[in-house]
Amino acid sequence: MEIEIATIGGYEEVGRQMTAVRAGDDVVVFDMGLNLSQVLIHDNVETEKMHSLDLIDMGAIPDDRVMSDLEGDVQAIVPTHGHLDHIGAISKLAHRYDAPVVATPFTIELVKQQIEGENKFNVNNDLVKMEAGETMSIGDSGNVELEFVHVTHSIIDAINPVVHTPEGAVVYGLDKRMDHSPVLEDPIDMKRFREIGREGNGVLAYIEDCTNAGRKGRTPSESVARRHLKDVMTSVEDYDGGIVATTFSSHISRVSSLVEFAKDIGRQPVLLGRSMEKYSGTAERLGFVDLPDDLGMYGHRKSVDRTFKRIMKEGKENYLPIVTGHQGEPRAMLTRMGRGETPYEIDDGDKVIFSARVIPEPTNEGQRYQSERLLRMQGARIYDEIHVSGHLREEGHYEMLQALQPQHVIPAHQNLKGFAPYVDLAESQGYALGRDVHVTRNGNMIQLVE
């Protein structure tokens, strides 16, 4: 059976992920993502109103025209998790393919919401829920199967999909952290990865996320970030002024910890910002997290401002606003607070807790710097880097290669410079660049079996 891989997006940058695997006549597409940095550098861009070709030219979504070179039919579109760099282009591209979107329940719900907000295209692809640990047949040959393996990441319900073929398995390894003591979910299913590495013809190809491949050691567990956060929150327990926290809206484990620790220090938590309301509301509705009945979630500007007025009236010392804006996004809640555009007044000595790291990209770094400067100019004290990454470091990569023992390795989720540490790592394990380590670019094909 012919096995071919199209590296469509995410092989020259972190963002706009998209990969296609052809097994015989059947094609499975992994991810259709958005490159947020290419959107942020333009003012007042409303992607939901834009044509896909304009977004492709902008470099914001994958250029999927290379798909016409694949001799097969797309049988499934499989987003690995709900981050926008993996699902953000589904509403722009999925309608081109007569195939269902297959994903875990939380991811499917986020895809559904994104499609409902699309103003340019009618996206009528079936949305199929599939749990981690389950399999489904692909195509009519009976020889190709899709499996979801549970992984831990900085968003709940993430998986690594596997395409099983007679030639061996193709494992799509983007985005995960090797977490054996997560806060909300089960640990990463390393047992299943080891089994896949030894079943049948083993693993033909492993497509791997290289985000942190150049960082030594292993990525700490979310439980480490939780302990750090608890320590910081306890340290400010006696402060009688304003405390504000911000984190990734999609990081439900972190949000739930913030809510819990706010209660522990006698403050009423409240979630503010559209994405905060969307992600936490969805997670609670689907039963992934149990949040307090009295937790307020407000996304619309008028309701947010009403909440801020109530906080100012009843006393900032009684509340913990958990807000959007950890990257300094211009329209996010924390940035507006820094500019004095909300009823919430930041006073000298007030605490701002960033439970997130700056995404290392010039646009984000510049916006975050500006946001922090605005907050400091009002007298805010900044608590930073209360976070752990959602991506494997060096030791995690060694462990995955040992578990899967793939015949071929394809670095992804970085640019060429970012691939270099992973290539060095793989070569230390007996692989060789140009032989079984395939460094590639967007829009290329890799023929694994002819």
LINVENCOR-V843083 format. One record per residue. N is the residue number from 1. RES is the residue in one small letter. PHI is phi in degrees with one decimal (* if undefined). OMEGA is omega in whole degrees, 0 to 359 (NA if undefined). Layout:
BEGIN
n=N res=RES phi=PHI omega=OMEGA
n=N res=RES phi=PHI omega=OMEGA
END
This chain:
BEGIN
n=1 res=m phi=* omega=178
n=2 res=e phi=-70.6 omega=176
n=3 res=i phi=-124.9 omega=183
n=4 res=e phi=-137.4 omega=180
n=5 res=i phi=-123.9 omega=175
n=6 res=a phi=-102.4 omega=179
n=7 res=t phi=-95.4 omega=194
n=8 res=i phi=-92.3 omega=180
n=9 res=g phi=-148.7 omega=180
n=10 res=g phi=91.1 omega=180
n=11 res=y phi=-110.9 omega=173
n=12 res=e phi=-133.6 omega=185
n=13 res=e phi=-165.8 omega=169
n=14 res=v phi=-94.1 omega=184
n=15 res=g phi=139.7 omega=183
n=16 res=r phi=41.1 omega=180
n=17 res=q phi=-67.8 omega=171
n=18 res=m phi=-167.5 omega=180
n=19 res=t phi=-140.2 omega=176
n=20 res=a phi=-123.9 omega=177
n=21 res=v phi=-117.3 omega=176
n=22 res=r phi=-105.0 omega=174
n=23 res=a phi=-121.1 omega=187
n=24 res=g phi=67.1 omega=180
n=25 res=d phi=-96.2 omega=186
n=26 res=d phi=-109.0 omega=182
n=27 res=v phi=-122.4 omega=172
n=28 res=v phi=-117.6 omega=179
n=29 res=v phi=-100.9 omega=176
n=30 res=f phi=-105.4 omega=174
n=31 res=d phi=67.1 omega=169
n=32 res=m phi=-144.3 omega=192
n=33 res=g phi=-109.6 omega=181
n=34 res=l phi=-110.3 omega=173
n=35 res=n phi=-93.8 omega=187
n=36 res=l phi=-61.4 omega=183
n=37 res=s phi=-63.6 omega=179
n=38 res=q phi=-74.8 omega=176
n=39 res=v phi=-85.2 omega=186
n=40 res=l phi=-65.3 omega=181
n=41 res=i phi=-75.4 omega=176
n=42 res=h phi=-104.0 omega=180
n=43 res=d phi=-81.2 omega=171
n=44 res=n phi=55.3 omega=176
n=45 res=v phi=-83.2 omega=176
n=46 res=e phi=-112.0 omega=187
n=47 res=t phi=-61.2 omega=182
n=48 res=e phi=-65.2 omega=180
n=49 res=k phi=-101.4 omega=187
n=50 res=m phi=-96.3 omega=176
n=51 res=h phi=-76.5 omega=181
n=52 res=s phi=-60.0 omega=182
n=53 res=l phi=-65.8 omega=177
n=54 res=d phi=-66.5 omega=179
n=55 res=l phi=-70.1 omega=175
n=56 res=i phi=-64.3 omega=180
n=57 res=d phi=-62.9 omega=179
n=58 res=m phi=-74.0 omega=185
n=59 res=g phi=81.6 omega=185
n=60 res=a phi=-89.1 omega=179
n=61 res=i phi=-131.4 omega=183
n=62 res=p phi=-63.9 omega=172
n=63 res=d phi=-87.0 omega=187
n=64 res=d phi=-88.5 omega=180
n=65 res=r phi=-65.2 omega=176
n=66 res=v phi=-65.5 omega=179
n=67 res=m phi=-61.4 omega=179
n=68 res=s phi=-66.0 omega=179
n=69 res=d phi=-86.1 omega=178
n=70 res=l phi=-86.2 omega=182
n=71 res=e phi=-88.6 omega=179
n=72 res=g phi=-174.6 omega=181
n=73 res=d phi=-106.9 omega=177
n=74 res=v phi=-70.2 omega=182
n=75 res=q phi=-101.9 omega=181
n=76 res=a phi=-161.6 omega=171
n=77 res=i phi=-110.4 omega=192
n=78 res=v phi=-122.6 omega=172
n=79 res=p phi=-77.1 omega=185
n=80 res=t phi=-78.4 omega=180
n=81 res=h phi=-166.9 omega=192
n=82 res=g phi=-93.7 omega=176
n=83 res=h phi=-70.8 omega=186
n=84 res=l phi=-64.0 omega=179
n=85 res=d phi=-72.7 omega=177
n=86 res=h phi=-120.8 omega=179
n=87 res=i phi=-120.5 omega=190
n=88 res=g phi=-66.6 omega=179
n=89 res=a phi=-107.9 omega=181
n=90 res=i phi=-60.1 omega=181
n=91 res=s phi=-68.5 omega=180
n=92 res=k phi=-98.9 omega=189
n=93 res=l phi=-120.1 omega=189
n=94 res=a phi=-62.1 omega=183
n=95 res=h phi=-65.1 omega=179
n=96 res=r phi=-74.5 omega=186
n=97 res=y phi=-119.7 omega=178
n=98 res=d phi=-85.5 omega=185
n=99 res=a phi=-153.5 omega=177
n=100 res=p phi=-77.0 omega=168
n=101 res=v phi=-90.6 omega=184
n=102 res=v phi=-115.0 omega=183
n=103 res=a phi=-159.0 omega=177
n=104 res=t phi=-69.3 omega=187
n=105 res=p phi=-56.1 omega=181
n=106 res=f phi=-65.3 omega=180
n=107 res=t phi=-64.9 omega=179
n=108 res=i phi=-59.3 omega=180
n=109 res=e phi=-64.4 omega=178
n=110 res=l phi=-68.1 omega=176
n=111 res=v phi=-62.5 omega=179
n=112 res=k phi=-58.9 omega=180
n=113 res=q phi=-64.5 omega=179
n=114 res=q phi=-65.7 omega=179
n=115 res=i phi=-63.3 omega=179
n=116 res=e phi=-63.3 omega=179
n=117 res=g phi=-90.0 omega=181
n=118 res=e phi=-75.5 omega=183
n=119 res=n phi=-107.7 omega=186
n=120 res=k phi=-103.4 omega=186
n=121 res=f phi=-121.3 omega=171
n=122 res=n phi=-91.3 omega=182
n=123 res=v phi=-107.7 omega=185
n=124 res=n phi=-114.8 omega=177
n=125 res=n phi=-59.1 omega=174
n=126 res=d phi=-62.7 omega=176
n=127 res=l phi=-109.1 omega=187
n=128 res=v phi=-113.4 omega=178
n=129 res=k phi=-86.8 omega=177
n=130 res=m phi=-142.9 omega=183
n=131 res=e phi=-83.2 omega=171
n=132 res=a phi=-58.5 omega=183
n=133 res=g phi=95.0 omega=180
n=134 res=e phi=-97.2 omega=178
n=135 res=t phi=-131.6 omega=173
n=136 res=m phi=-147.6 omega=179
n=137 res=s phi=-76.3 omega=179
n=138 res=i phi=-114.1 omega=179
n=139 res=g phi=74.4 omega=186
n=140 res=d phi=-106.0 omega=185
n=141 res=s phi=-73.1 omega=184
n=142 res=g phi=79.2 omega=184
n=143 res=n phi=-106.4 omega=184
n=144 res=v phi=-122.9 omega=184
n=145 res=e phi=-137.1 omega=177
n=146 res=l phi=-105.7 omega=178
n=147 res=e phi=-129.2 omega=175
n=148 res=f phi=-106.2 omega=176
n=149 res=v phi=-109.1 omega=182
n=150 res=h phi=-67.7 omega=174
n=151 res=v phi=-130.0 omega=176
n=152 res=t phi=-107.0 omega=182
n=153 res=h phi=-149.3 omega=180
n=154 res=s phi=-88.7 omega=173
n=155 res=i phi=-148.6 omega=182
n=156 res=i phi=-75.1 omega=173
n=157 res=d phi=65.4 omega=178
n=158 res=a phi=-88.0 omega=179
n=159 res=i phi=-139.7 omega=163
n=160 res=n phi=-108.2 omega=179
n=161 res=p phi=-80.8 omega=180
n=162 res=v phi=-129.2 omega=173
n=163 res=v phi=-100.9 omega=178
n=164 res=h phi=-91.0 omega=179
n=165 res=t phi=-132.1 omega=176
n=166 res=p phi=-60.3 omega=181
n=167 res=e phi=-88.0 omega=184
n=168 res=g phi=126.7 omega=183
n=169 res=a phi=-91.4 omega=170
n=170 res=v phi=-109.7 omega=183
n=171 res=v phi=-104.8 omega=178
n=172 res=y phi=-96.0 omega=194
n=173 res=g phi=-97.4 omega=179
n=174 res=l phi=-81.3 omega=314
n=175 res=d phi=-94.1 omega=178
n=176 res=k phi=-158.0 omega=170
n=177 res=r phi=-124.4 omega=180
n=178 res=m phi=-83.5 omega=187
n=179 res=d phi=-106.8 omega=180
n=180 res=h phi=-100.8 omega=176
n=181 res=s phi=-143.5 omega=181
n=182 res=p phi=-68.6 omega=185
n=183 res=v phi=-85.5 omega=186
n=184 res=l phi=-110.3 omega=190
n=185 res=e phi=-111.8 omega=174
n=186 res=d phi=-71.7 omega=175
n=187 res=p phi=-63.3 omega=176
n=188 res=i phi=-56.9 omega=185
n=189 res=d phi=-88.3 omega=179
n=190 res=m phi=-66.9 omega=178
n=191 res=k phi=-57.6 omega=181
n=192 res=r phi=-69.3 omega=177
n=193 res=f phi=-60.2 omega=179
n=194 res=r phi=-64.5 omega=178
n=195 res=e phi=-64.7 omega=180
n=196 res=i phi=-61.1 omega=180
n=197 res=g phi=-65.7 omega=184
n=198 res=r phi=-119.4 omega=179
n=199 res=e phi=-85.4 omega=173
n=200 res=g phi=50.6 omega=178
n=201 res=n phi=-90.6 omega=177
n=202 res=g phi=71.5 omega=182
n=203 res=v phi=-101.5 omega=178
n=204 res=l phi=-72.3 omega=183
n=205 res=a phi=-147.1 omega=177
n=206 res=y phi=-125.4 omega=178
n=207 res=i phi=-96.8 omega=193
n=208 res=e phi=-121.9 omega=176
n=209 res=d phi=-74.1 omega=185
n=210 res=c phi=-102.9 omega=187
n=211 res=t phi=-49.1 omega=185
n=212 res=n phi=-113.7 omega=184
n=213 res=a phi=-61.9 omega=181
n=214 res=g phi=-89.0 omega=180
n=215 res=r phi=-100.3 omega=184
n=216 res=k phi=-71.5 omega=176
n=217 res=g phi=81.4 omega=179
n=218 res=r phi=-123.4 omega=180
n=219 res=t phi=-69.3 omega=179
n=220 res=p phi=-64.3 omega=177
n=221 res=s phi=-71.4 omega=173
n=222 res=e phi=-60.3 omega=178
n=223 res=s phi=-63.6 omega=176
n=224 res=v phi=-68.5 omega=177
n=225 res=a phi=-62.5 omega=179
n=226 res=r phi=-63.0 omega=179
n=227 res=r phi=-64.7 omega=178
n=228 res=h phi=-61.7 omega=181
n=229 res=l phi=-63.5 omega=179
n=230 res=k phi=-62.6 omega=179
n=231 res=d phi=-62.3 omega=180
n=232 res=v phi=-65.2 omega=181
n=233 res=m phi=-63.2 omega=179
n=234 res=t phi=-64.8 omega=182
n=235 res=s phi=-67.4 omega=181
n=236 res=v phi=-107.7 omega=185
n=237 res=e phi=-57.4 omega=185
n=238 res=d phi=-88.9 omega=180
n=239 res=y phi=-71.3 omega=186
n=240 res=d phi=-102.9 omega=176
n=241 res=g phi=-120.1 omega=185
n=242 res=g phi=-84.3 omega=171
n=243 res=i phi=-128.1 omega=180
n=244 res=v phi=-125.6 omega=178
n=245 res=a phi=-124.4 omega=176
n=246 res=t phi=-139.7 omega=177
n=247 res=t phi=-157.4 omega=176
n=248 res=f phi=-63.3 omega=182
n=249 res=s phi=-59.7 omega=182
n=250 res=s phi=-80.9 omega=183
n=251 res=h phi=-86.5 omega=188
n=252 res=i phi=-62.6 omega=178
n=253 res=s phi=-59.9 omega=181
n=254 res=r phi=-69.9 omega=179
n=255 res=v phi=-61.2 omega=181
n=256 res=s phi=-64.6 omega=176
n=257 res=s phi=-66.4 omega=178
n=258 res=l phi=-60.0 omega=179
n=259 res=v phi=-61.4 omega=181
n=260 res=e phi=-62.5 omega=184
n=261 res=f phi=-72.6 omega=173
n=262 res=a phi=-60.9 omega=178
n=263 res=k phi=-61.4 omega=182
n=264 res=d phi=-61.9 omega=181
n=265 res=i phi=-100.5 omega=172
n=266 res=g phi=80.5 omega=178
n=267 res=r phi=-115.7 omega=177
n=268 res=q phi=-87.6 omega=178
n=269 res=p phi=-75.4 omega=175
n=270 res=v phi=-147.2 omega=182
n=271 res=l phi=-94.8 omega=186
n=272 res=l phi=-129.5 omega=181
n=273 res=g phi=122.1 omega=185
n=274 res=r phi=-58.8 omega=183
n=275 res=s phi=-71.8 omega=174
n=276 res=m phi=-59.4 omega=180
n=277 res=e phi=-63.8 omega=183
n=278 res=k phi=-65.7 omega=186
n=279 res=y phi=-68.8 omega=183
n=280 res=s phi=-69.4 omega=177
n=281 res=g phi=-62.6 omega=179
n=282 res=t phi=-66.0 omega=181
n=283 res=a phi=-62.0 omega=179
n=284 res=e phi=-68.7 omega=181
n=285 res=r phi=-62.3 omega=181
n=286 res=l phi=-87.4 omega=175
n=287 res=g phi=84.5 omega=180
n=288 res=f phi=-81.8 omega=182
n=289 res=v phi=-147.7 omega=179
n=290 res=d phi=-109.8 omega=182
n=291 res=l phi=-99.1 omega=181
n=292 res=p phi=-59.4 omega=181
n=293 res=d phi=-63.0 omega=183
n=294 res=d phi=-92.7 omega=179
n=295 res=l phi=-75.6 omega=177
n=296 res=g phi=-86.2 omega=175
n=297 res=m phi=-128.1 omega=184
n=298 res=y phi=-133.7 omega=182
n=299 res=g phi=-111.0 omega=183
n=300 res=h phi=-74.7 omega=189
n=301 res=r phi=-58.1 omega=182
n=302 res=k phi=-64.0 omega=180
n=303 res=s phi=-69.6 omega=176
n=304 res=v phi=-64.4 omega=181
n=305 res=d phi=-65.1 omega=176
n=306 res=r phi=-62.4 omega=179
n=307 res=t phi=-65.6 omega=178
n=308 res=f phi=-60.9 omega=179
n=309 res=k phi=-62.7 omega=179
n=310 res=r phi=-65.2 omega=179
n=311 res=i phi=-62.0 omega=180
n=312 res=m phi=-65.2 omega=181
n=313 res=k phi=-72.8 omega=185
n=314 res=e phi=-87.7 omega=177
n=315 res=g phi=112.8 omega=180
n=316 res=k phi=-60.1 omega=183
n=317 res=e phi=-68.0 omega=182
n=318 res=n phi=-97.9 omega=189
n=319 res=y phi=-132.2 omega=167
n=320 res=l phi=-127.6 omega=172
n=321 res=p phi=-68.9 omega=175
n=322 res=i phi=-109.6 omega=196
n=323 res=v phi=-124.7 omega=172
n=324 res=t phi=-78.6 omega=173
n=325 res=g phi=118.3 omega=182
n=326 res=h phi=-64.6 omega=177
n=327 res=q phi=-100.1 omega=181
n=328 res=g phi=76.0 omega=180
n=329 res=e phi=-56.9 omega=189
n=330 res=p phi=-57.0 omega=184
n=331 res=r phi=-100.4 omega=182
n=332 res=a phi=-76.6 omega=189
n=333 res=m phi=-63.4 omega=183
n=334 res=l phi=-64.4 omega=178
n=335 res=t phi=-64.3 omega=176
n=336 res=r phi=-62.3 omega=178
n=337 res=m phi=-63.8 omega=179
n=338 res=g phi=-64.5 omega=179
n=339 res=r phi=-85.2 omega=181
n=340 res=g phi=74.2 omega=184
n=341 res=e phi=-97.0 omega=178
n=342 res=t phi=-125.4 omega=177
n=343 res=p phi=-68.8 omega=180
n=344 res=y phi=-77.6 omega=182
n=345 res=e phi=-101.3 omega=177
n=346 res=i phi=-90.0 omega=182
n=347 res=d phi=-104.8 omega=179
n=348 res=d phi=-58.1 omega=179
n=349 res=g phi=96.1 omega=177
n=350 res=d phi=-61.5 omega=186
n=351 res=k phi=-103.3 omega=174
n=352 res=v phi=-123.0 omega=185
n=353 res=i phi=-103.9 omega=176
n=354 res=f phi=-95.2 omega=176
n=355 res=s phi=-93.2 omega=183
n=356 res=a phi=-168.5 omega=174
n=357 res=r phi=-99.9 omega=174
n=358 res=v phi=-74.1 omega=175
n=359 res=i phi=-65.7 omega=188
n=360 res=p phi=-73.2 omega=180
n=361 res=e phi=-144.5 omega=189
n=362 res=p phi=-52.8 omega=181
n=363 res=t phi=-62.3 omega=179
n=364 res=n phi=-62.6 omega=182
n=365 res=e phi=-61.5 omega=179
n=366 res=g phi=-66.6 omega=181
n=367 res=q phi=-68.0 omega=180
n=368 res=r phi=-64.7 omega=178
n=369 res=y phi=-59.2 omega=181
n=370 res=q phi=-63.3 omega=180
n=371 res=s phi=-61.6 omega=180
n=372 res=e phi=-63.7 omega=179
n=373 res=r phi=-61.8 omega=179
n=374 res=l phi=-61.4 omega=180
n=375 res=l phi=-66.6 omega=180
n=376 res=r phi=-65.7 omega=179
n=377 res=m phi=-63.2 omega=176
n=378 res=q phi=-90.3 omega=177
n=379 res=g phi=99.6 omega=182
n=380 res=a phi=-69.9 omega=173
n=381 res=r phi=-102.1 omega=187
n=382 res=i phi=-101.6 omega=171
n=383 res=y phi=-110.5 omega=194
n=384 res=d phi=-121.6 omega=170
n=385 res=e phi=60.2 omega=175
n=386 res=i phi=-90.4 omega=195
n=387 res=h phi=-162.8 omega=163
n=388 res=v phi=-130.1 omega=183
n=389 res=s phi=-73.3 omega=174
n=390 res=g phi=-96.3 omega=186
n=391 res=h phi=-123.6 omega=180
n=392 res=l phi=-63.8 omega=166
n=393 res=r phi=-97.1 omega=188
n=394 res=e phi=-53.0 omega=184
n=395 res=e phi=-66.5 omega=175
n=396 res=g phi=-64.8 omega=178
n=397 res=h phi=-66.3 omega=176
n=398 res=y phi=-58.3 omega=183
n=399 res=e phi=-65.6 omega=179
n=400 res=m phi=-67.3 omega=178
n=401 res=l phi=-63.3 omega=179
n=402 res=q phi=-67.6 omega=181
n=403 res=a phi=-69.8 omega=186
n=404 res=l phi=-89.0 omega=183
n=405 res=q phi=48.2 omega=184
n=406 res=p phi=-70.4 omega=175
n=407 res=q phi=-73.5 omega=181
n=408 res=h phi=-130.8 omega=178
n=409 res=v phi=-126.4 omega=180
n=410 res=i phi=-124.2 omega=178
n=411 res=p phi=-67.8 omega=181
n=412 res=a phi=-146.2 omega=173
n=413 res=h phi=65.1 omega=178
n=414 res=q phi=-164.5 omega=170
n=415 res=n phi=-100.1 omega=184
n=416 res=l phi=-60.0 omega=178
n=417 res=k phi=-62.8 omega=181
n=418 res=g phi=-71.0 omega=178
n=419 res=f phi=-74.0 omega=189
n=420 res=a phi=-55.6 omega=179
n=421 res=p phi=-61.3 omega=180
n=422 res=y phi=-70.3 omega=177
n=423 res=v phi=-61.2 omega=177
n=424 res=d phi=-59.3 omega=180
n=425 res=l phi=-61.7 omega=181
n=426 res=a phi=-64.2 omega=181
n=427 res=e phi=-66.1 omega=176
n=428 res=s phi=-68.2 omega=179
n=429 res=q phi=-103.0 omega=174
n=430 res=g phi=100.8 omega=177
n=431 res=y phi=-83.7 omega=181
n=432 res=a phi=-139.8 omega=177
n=433 res=l phi=-60.7 omega=180
n=434 res=g phi=90.1 omega=177
n=435 res=r phi=-104.4 omega=180
n=436 res=d phi=-132.2 omega=167
n=437 res=v phi=-109.5 omega=188
n=438 res=h phi=-110.2 omega=174
n=439 res=v phi=-84.4 omega=188
n=440 res=t phi=-139.5 omega=178
n=441 res=r phi=-123.9 omega=175
n=442 res=n phi=-62.5 omega=175
n=443 res=g phi=87.3 omega=181
n=444 res=n phi=-102.9 omega=176
n=445 res=m phi=-117.9 omega=174
n=446 res=i phi=-122.6 omega=179
n=447 res=q phi=-90.6 omega=181
n=448 res=l phi=-93.0 omega=178
n=449 res=v phi=-134.6 omega=181
n=450 res=e phi=-95.9 omega=NA
END
